[in-house]
Amino acid sequence: MDPALSKAELGETKYPKRGKSYDLNHTSDGQTAQVSSQKAEIEKTWNKFVESSTLHGLLHVFSSSTRTRRFLWAVLLLLAMMWFSFQSFKLLEKYYSYQVTTKVSLKYDPMPTFPAVTICNFNVFKRSVVRTSAYEEILPLLHASFVEKMGLPDFNDSIDLNKYHDLNLTQFYIDAGHQSYDTVGYCIWNGKPTCDHRNFTSVLTSMGLCHTFNSGRDGQRLLRVRQAGSNRGLHLILNVKQEEYYGTTSYVAGLKVLIHDQQTLPLVSQLGFAVSPGTSTFAALKKLRTLNLPKPYEGNCHDKEITSIPGYNKYTIPSCQEICVTNFVINKCGCRDALMPEMNNTRVCGLSEIKNCLVKEMSNFYSRIDDQCECPVPCESISFNPILSYATFPSKNLLKRIVKEHDESNVKPDVIKRGQEIMSQNQLELRVYFQELNYQVIEEIPAYNYESLLGEIGGQVGLCVGASLLTVLEFFDLIIAIVGIRLGFR
């Protein structure tokens, strides 16, 4: 003992008394009691849940009087859950297959927009222009550029194409084609003679120079109709001008007509219908609107606008194919044909490029077009399907009226007869009108949507175990109650 410590200091030191000791097991026993209390509370909560649960069979699994009954009910409940899982898997598989069905409806438009009507002559080059120009010898080459599969008919390889290097082919097609004032002889709109050739917009297509009524371009407002029937709409008397037909550029005489939406590319050679001289053609239109579903549905439609062709932004399968062949030629030759749509300010091919590259590459393209282009269906398309009927034009009464307007004493009979022949060989009548103001809508809709999936899964749950959405909420309530007990909440 340290001598420095005094007795007083030693006497002040306090030690625990022998008769009193610490309870080292007190905390452990308290925790055990708390755990036991929680287990009892959880068991009580579980038993209460089993007795009141709306899940069929659960009460018998845990509360039956014998083990055999509890085992049988457990097996039955397990089998029911397995059947429910199997059926749910099949329903999910059906939902994720994204199948579609078709819905057809009829809608009424009291004042529909009249479509664009594009008219092209089967003859591309007028004889009077070609014969008076210095370009007659190159016409077979130009003809081959849009009849690519026929090769180069009757083309003289000895021609020096370099002397035509300044030739503006686009302007040549315009100047040598049938003009609107040559083609449109008489125009009636909505029963009144309020239109003429100036209401037509000229456009270059694969058939050369064509003319479009109600194009909506150059500041023209789109025309609408309030009534259906052949006395409303567009009524034209057109001139084919067979005396202007040149060479073998056309094997038939007449016009090609395409009725289309103003924002779609007028691919007349692919989609139009023919009208012949000496006939009156009635085109009764039925408007059709088609709606397809995009990915992931099996329709896999295309919902983007066309941006590469100015003025024609609506996507269609034919326009996609036309863009495809144009891009193909541009990539191979570095230029495009004058009759192809103008894209990204690409220049027009010269005669040497047409002969040495364009004709060959277009032939290669069309021989394997299916491998070249991927053109899905559009998500929305509008078409005007014409129902065509025909009559003879002009009638004998009209011919007599024309003759009567002349002084028969001054007009020789053979001249009148010849005039009748010329009229029947060159003149035709065309009427374009809505058959009715109703239009049809064909719409793709999901064959099996999310609501159907939930409904059928709910039906399977009810059939197999008699459960519902509230049963699921009961389980959530049970979990929350057990977690609350474990955390010490009451």
Secondary structure, 3 states (H helix, E strand, C coil): CCCCCCHHHHHHCCCCCCCCCCCCCHHHHHHHHHHHHHHHHHHHHHHHHHHHCCCCCHHHHHHCCCHHHHHHHHHHHHHHHHHHHHHHHHHHHHHCCCCEEEEEEEEECCCCECCEEEEEECCCCCHHHHCCCCCHHHHHHHHHHHCHHHCCCCCCCCCCHHHHCCCCHHHHHHHHCCCHHHHEEEEEECCECCCCHHHEEEEEECCEEEEEECCCCCCCCCCECCCCCCCCCEEEEEECCHHHCCCCCCCCCCEEEEEECCCCCCCHHHHCEEECCCEEEEEEEEEEEEECCCCCCCCCCECCCCCCCCCCCCCCHHHHHHHHHHHHHHHHHCCECCCCCCCCCCCECCHHHHHHHHHHHHHHHHHCHHHHCCCCCECEEEEEEEEEEEEECCCHHHHHHHHHCCCCCCCCHHHHHHHHHHHHHHEEEEEEEECCCEEEEEEEEECCCHHHHHHHHHHHHHHHHCCCHHHHHHHHHHHHHHHHHHCCCC
